[in-house]
């Protein structure tokens, strides 16, 4: 394995701007409720696009939906800066197929740091065409893969332009960029990373101990329902992760609600 300098630099900048830049900006220049609301709204939008789009729709085909929604999920999912859907979904299928082995991209047996984000800083010798094959045939996924970086850039341009419109100043626009762009990406990345790391280390295993996956309700609170990970590994094609009515799974609720509007259909669930 060899290091990927681009990923290391991007993540270092993201962490520094979020952990140091946002507090310093807030204390010296100031941030407004608009900036924080922008962060919260875009965090929710991009986070749901990963869980509903990248994960449950494209990776596992647990439901079907209109093409316009697929395109929208690919755009807003790209704003999360977690790779194109083609790469993300291929890695995720490999994770399910080779859980807890060296071929698992975020193998939890290699420790918290590796499974949380360390795996992103190295090239993987285990990427095989067979995992990407199901997604290479999808024209929309191929389109997003080809224009991935312009899509990522648009995810930062949007809060900057909205901040410029609201604050009517460059300084205000930069503040909105820090919260709605930089900090929001940092938070969404880590909410996803907790599934790969903590949900393979802590919690319960009511659906089997054949791998390291765990159910953790509190992780679902920050990951839009993805914390019921032991269930997901047992029944990956179910559109739900939290199957009980009281399980916090907003991704499930959104998919189900959209089915009443005819936007989603063929919702797969454990019989």
C-alpha positions as CSV (number, residue, x, y, z in Angstrom):
1,X,0.0,0.0,0.0
2,X,1.2,3.5,-0.8
3,X,0.1,6.8,0.7
4,X,-2.4,9.1,-1.1
5,X,-1.0,12.6,-0.6
6,X,-4.1,14.4,-2.0
7,X,-6.4,12.7,0.6
8,X,-4.0,13.5,3.5
9,X,-3.8,17.2,2.5
10,X,-7.5,17.5,2.0
11,X,-8.3,16.0,5.4
12,X,-5.7,18.0,7.2
13,X,-7.1,21.2,5.7
14,X,-10.6,20.2,6.6
15,X,-9.8,19.3,10.2
16,X,-7.7,22.5,10.7
17,X,-10.3,24.8,9.2
18,X,-13.1,23.1,11.3
19,X,-11.4,22.6,14.6
20,X,-9.3,25.9,14.6
21,X,-10.7,28.1,11.8
22,X,-14.4,28.0,12.8
23,X,-13.9,28.8,16.5
24,X,-11.4,31.6,15.7
25,X,-13.7,33.1,13.1
26,X,-16.6,33.0,15.5
27,X,-14.6,34.7,18.3
28,X,-13.0,37.4,16.1
29,X,-15.4,38.1,13.3
30,X,-18.6,36.4,14.4
31,X,-21.1,33.9,13.0
32,X,-24.8,34.5,12.8
33,X,-27.8,32.1,13.3
34,X,-28.1,32.0,9.5
35,X,-24.6,30.5,9.2
36,X,-25.5,27.8,11.8
37,X,-28.9,27.0,10.3
38,X,-27.2,26.7,6.9
39,X,-24.8,24.2,8.4
40,X,-27.6,22.2,10.0
41,X,-29.8,22.2,6.8
42,X,-26.9,21.2,4.5
43,X,-25.7,18.6,7.0
44,X,-29.1,17.0,7.0
45,X,-29.4,17.1,3.2
46,X,-26.0,15.7,2.4
47,X,-26.2,13.1,5.3
48,X,-29.5,11.8,4.1
49,X,-28.2,11.7,0.5
50,X,-25.4,9.3,1.7
51,X,-27.7,7.1,3.7
52,X,-30.7,7.1,1.4
53,X,-28.8,7.5,-1.9
54,X,-25.3,6.1,-1.8
55,X,-26.1,3.4,0.7
56,X,-29.7,2.1,0.6
57,X,-30.6,3.0,-3.0
58,X,-27.4,2.6,-5.1
59,X,-25.4,0.1,-3.0
60,X,-28.1,-2.3,-2.0
61,X,-31.0,-1.4,-4.3
62,X,-33.4,-1.7,-1.4
63,X,-36.0,0.4,-3.2
64,X,-36.6,2.2,-6.5
65,X,-37.2,5.8,-7.2
66,X,-37.7,8.4,-9.9
67,X,-34.7,9.3,-12.0
68,X,-34.8,12.9,-11.1
69,X,-34.5,11.9,-7.4
70,X,-31.6,9.7,-8.2
71,X,-29.8,12.5,-10.0
72,X,-30.5,14.8,-7.0
73,X,-29.2,12.3,-4.5
74,X,-26.0,11.9,-6.6
75,X,-25.4,15.6,-6.6
76,X,-26.1,16.3,-2.9
77,X,-24.4,13.0,-2.0
78,X,-21.3,14.3,-3.9
79,X,-21.4,17.4,-1.7
80,X,-20.5,15.1,1.3
81,X,-17.0,14.6,-0.4
82,X,-17.0,10.8,0.3
83,X,-15.9,9.8,-3.2
84,X,-18.1,9.3,-6.2
85,X,-21.0,6.8,-5.9
86,X,-19.1,4.4,-8.2
87,X,-16.2,4.2,-5.8
88,X,-18.2,4.5,-2.6
89,X,-20.6,1.7,-3.5
90,X,-17.9,-0.6,-4.8
91,X,-16.0,-0.3,-1.6
92,X,-19.2,-0.8,0.4
93,X,-20.0,-4.1,-1.4
94,X,-16.5,-5.3,-0.7
95,X,-17.0,-4.4,2.9
96,X,-20.1,-6.6,3.1
97,X,-18.5,-9.4,1.1
98,X,-15.2,-9.5,3.0
99,X,-16.1,-8.1,6.4
100,X,-13.3,-8.2,9.0
101,X,-10.7,-9.5,6.6
102,X,-7.7,-7.8,5.0
103,X,-9.9,-7.2,1.9
104,X,-12.4,-5.2,3.9
105,X,-11.6,-1.6,3.1
106,X,-12.4,-0.4,6.7
107,X,-11.5,-3.6,8.5
108,X,-12.3,-2.9,12.2
109,X,-9.9,-5.6,13.4
110,X,-7.1,-3.2,12.4
111,X,-8.2,-0.7,15.0
112,X,-10.4,2.4,15.4
113,X,-8.2,4.8,13.5
114,X,-7.9,2.6,10.4
115,X,-11.6,1.8,10.2
116,X,-12.7,5.4,11.0
117,X,-10.7,7.2,8.4
118,X,-7.1,5.9,8.2
119,X,-8.0,3.5,5.3
120,X,-8.6,6.5,3.1
121,X,-5.0,7.6,3.2
122,X,-3.6,4.5,1.4
123,X,-4.2,2.8,-1.9
124,X,-5.9,-0.6,-1.6
125,X,-4.5,-3.6,-3.4
126,X,-7.9,-5.3,-3.0
127,X,-10.1,-3.2,-5.3
128,X,-11.5,-5.5,-8.0
129,X,-13.6,-4.7,-11.0
130,X,-16.3,-7.1,-10.0
131,X,-17.4,-4.8,-7.1
132,X,-17.7,-1.8,-9.4
133,X,-19.3,-3.8,-12.2
134,X,-23.0,-3.4,-11.1
135,X,-22.6,0.4,-10.9
136,X,-20.5,0.9,-14.1
137,X,-23.6,0.0,-16.1
138,X,-25.7,2.9,-14.5
139,X,-25.5,6.0,-16.7
140,X,-26.3,8.4,-13.9
141,X,-23.6,6.9,-11.6
142,X,-21.1,7.1,-14.5
143,X,-22.2,10.8,-15.1
144,X,-21.6,11.6,-11.4
145,X,-18.3,9.8,-11.4
146,X,-17.1,11.9,-14.4
147,X,-18.2,15.2,-12.9
148,X,-17.5,14.3,-9.3
149,X,-15.0,17.2,-8.5
150,X,-17.2,19.9,-10.1
151,X,-20.1,18.6,-8.0
152,X,-17.9,18.7,-4.8
153,X,-17.0,22.3,-5.7
154,X,-20.6,23.3,-6.1
155,X,-21.3,22.0,-2.6
156,X,-18.9,24.6,-1.3
157,X,-20.0,27.3,-3.8
158,X,-23.6,27.1,-2.6
159,X,-23.1,28.2,1.0
160,X,-20.7,30.9,-0.1
161,X,-23.2,32.3,-2.6
162,X,-26.1,32.0,-0.1
163,X,-23.9,33.8,2.5
164,X,-23.1,36.5,0.1
165,X,-26.8,37.0,-0.7
166,X,-27.8,37.0,3.0
167,X,-25.0,39.0,4.5
168,X,-24.3,41.2,1.4
169,X,-20.6,41.0,2.1
170,X,-17.5,38.9,1.3
171,X,-16.8,38.4,5.0
172,X,-20.3,37.1,5.6
173,X,-20.0,34.8,2.6
174,X,-16.8,33.4,4.0
175,X,-18.4,32.8,7.3
176,X,-21.2,30.9,5.6
177,X,-18.7,28.9,3.7
178,X,-16.9,27.9,6.9
179,X,-20.1,26.6,8.5
180,X,-22.2,25.4,5.6
181,X,-19.3,24.1,3.6
182,X,-16.2,23.1,5.6
183,X,-17.7,22.3,9.0
184,X,-20.7,20.6,7.4
185,X,-18.4,18.3,5.4
186,X,-16.3,17.5,8.5
187,X,-19.4,16.6,10.5
188,X,-21.0,14.5,7.7
189,X,-17.8,12.6,7.1
190,X,-17.4,11.7,10.7
191,X,-21.1,10.7,11.1
192,X,-20.5,8.2,8.3
193,X,-17.1,7.1,9.7
194,X,-18.7,6.1,13.0
195,X,-20.6,3.4,11.2
196,X,-17.4,1.9,9.8
197,X,-15.6,2.2,13.2
198,X,-17.7,2.4,16.3
199,X,-20.5,0.3,15.0
200,X,-18.0,-2.5,14.5
201,X,-16.7,-2.2,18.1
202,X,-19.5,-1.2,20.5
203,X,-23.2,-2.0,21.0
204,X,-25.2,-5.2,20.8
205,X,-25.4,-8.1,18.4
206,X,-29.0,-9.3,18.4
207,X,-28.9,-10.5,14.8
208,X,-25.7,-12.6,14.9
209,X,-22.1,-12.6,16.0
210,X,-20.7,-13.9,12.7
211,X,-18.9,-10.6,12.2
212,X,-18.0,-7.5,14.2
213,X,-21.1,-5.4,13.3
214,X,-23.1,-4.0,16.3
215,X,-26.4,-2.1,16.8
216,X,-25.9,1.2,18.5
217,X,-29.0,3.4,18.8
218,X,-27.1,6.5,19.9
219,X,-24.9,6.4,16.8
220,X,-28.2,6.4,14.8
221,X,-28.9,9.9,16.2
222,X,-25.9,11.4,14.3
223,X,-26.0,9.1,11.3
224,X,-29.6,9.3,10.2
225,X,-30.5,5.8,11.3
226,X,-27.5,3.9,10.3
227,X,-26.5,2.8,13.8
228,X,-28.5,-0.5,13.6
229,X,-25.6,-2.0,11.8
230,X,-25.8,-5.5,13.1
231,X,-29.3,-5.8,11.6
232,X,-28.0,-4.2,8.4
233,X,-25.2,-6.8,8.0
234,X,-27.8,-9.6,8.6
235,X,-30.3,-8.2,6.1
236,X,-28.5,-5.7,3.9
237,X,-31.3,-5.3,1.3
238,X,-33.9,-4.1,3.8
239,X,-34.6,-0.5,3.2
240,X,-34.8,-0.1,7.0
241,X,-32.0,-0.3,9.4
242,X,-34.1,0.3,12.5
243,X,-37.1,-2.0,12.1
244,X,-39.1,-1.0,15.2
245,X,-41.4,2.0,15.1
246,X,-39.5,3.6,17.9
247,X,-36.0,3.1,16.3
248,X,-34.6,6.4,15.2
249,X,-34.2,5.9,11.4
250,X,-35.1,9.1,9.5
251,X,-33.8,7.6,6.3
252,X,-36.4,4.8,6.6
253,X,-39.1,7.3,7.4
254,X,-38.2,9.5,4.4
255,X,-38.1,6.5,2.0
256,X,-41.5,5.3,3.3
257,X,-43.1,8.7,3.2
258,X,-42.0,9.3,-0.4
259,X,-43.6,6.0,-1.4
260,X,-47.0,7.5,-0.6
261,X,-46.2,10.2,-3.2
262,X,-45.3,7.7,-5.8
263,X,-41.6,8.9,-5.8
264,X,-40.2,5.7,-4.3
265,X,-41.4,2.1,-4.8
266,X,-40.5,-1.5,-4.4
267,X,-39.4,-1.1,-0.8
268,X,-37.6,-4.2,0.2
269,X,-38.0,-5.5,3.8
270,X,-37.4,-8.7,5.7
271,X,-40.5,-10.9,5.4
